[in-house]
Amino acid sequence: MNYKLAVKGIIRCYDGKILIVKRSDSDDHKPGIWEAVGGGMNGETSPQEALLREIHEEVGLEVKVSEPFNVFSFVKDNGEMKIGIS
């Protein structure tokens, strides 16, 4: 089996609220659902660096990334297998 890597981040605001984003209605995986910010990563960066990049690309925020707290696997709607780090 060939897995690709993905990262997700729980962004907690100072007032305790959690930021979630809605996937595009035209996304190739789970279109229109609400979820944590994140995306795919390549082997050239650490999970923390990839997450900083994805958060900045998707919502324009600069955040502090803590250590990973969860590793999970899932299959995208197109059959692609992913390992996620959050």
C-alpha positions in Angstrom: 0.0 0.0 0.0 1.1 3.5 -0.8 0.1 6.2 1.6 0.5 10.0 1.2 0.9 12.3 4.3 -1.4 15.0 5.4 -1.5 17.4 8.3 -4.4 19.0 10.2 -4.3 21.7 12.9 -6.7 22.6 15.6 -6.5 26.4 15.8 -7.7 27.6 19.2 -8.3 31.3 19.7 -7.5 33.2 22.9 -11.2 33.3 23.8 -11.4 29.5 23.6 -13.1 29.3 20.2 -11.9 26.7 17.6 -11.5 27.7 13.9 -13.0 25.3 11.4 -13.2 25.8 7.7 -15.6 24.6 5.0 -14.2 22.5 2.2 -15.0 23.8 -1.3 -18.2 22.4 -2.8 -16.0 21.3 -5.8 -13.3 19.6 -3.7 -12.4 16.0 -4.7 -12.7 14.8 -1.1 -15.7 15.4 1.2 -16.9 18.5 -0.6 -18.8 21.0 1.5 -17.9 19.6 5.0 -16.6 21.6 7.9 -13.2 20.6 9.3 -9.8 21.7 10.7 -7.3 23.5 8.5 -4.7 21.4 6.8 -3.6 19.6 3.7 -1.1 17.4 2.0 2.7 17.4 2.7 5.7 16.3 0.9 8.8 14.5 2.2 10.9 17.7 2.1 9.4 19.4 5.2 8.5 18.4 8.7 4.8 18.0 9.7 5.1 21.3 11.7 6.5 23.2 8.7 3.9 21.8 6.4 1.1 22.7 8.8 2.4 26.3 9.1 2.4 26.5 5.3 -1.1 25.1 5.0 -2.6 27.4 7.7 -1.0 30.4 6.1 -2.2 29.4 2.6 -5.7 28.5 3.6 -6.6 31.2 6.2 -3.7 33.7 6.2 -2.8 33.2 9.8 0.6 33.0 11.5 0.3 30.5 14.4 2.4 28.6 16.9 2.5 24.8 16.2 2.7 22.4 19.1 3.7 18.8 19.0 1.4 16.3 17.2 -1.2 14.7 19.3 -2.9 12.3 16.9 -2.0 10.1 13.9 -4.8 8.6 11.8 -5.4 7.1 8.4 -8.2 7.6 5.9 -9.1 6.9 2.3 -10.1 9.9 0.1 -13.2 9.7 -2.0 -11.0 9.0 -5.0 -9.4 6.0 -3.3 -6.1 7.6 -2.4 -4.9 6.4 1.0 -3.6 9.0 3.5 -1.9 9.1 6.9 -2.9 12.2 8.8 -1.0 13.9 11.6 -2.8 16.4 13.8 
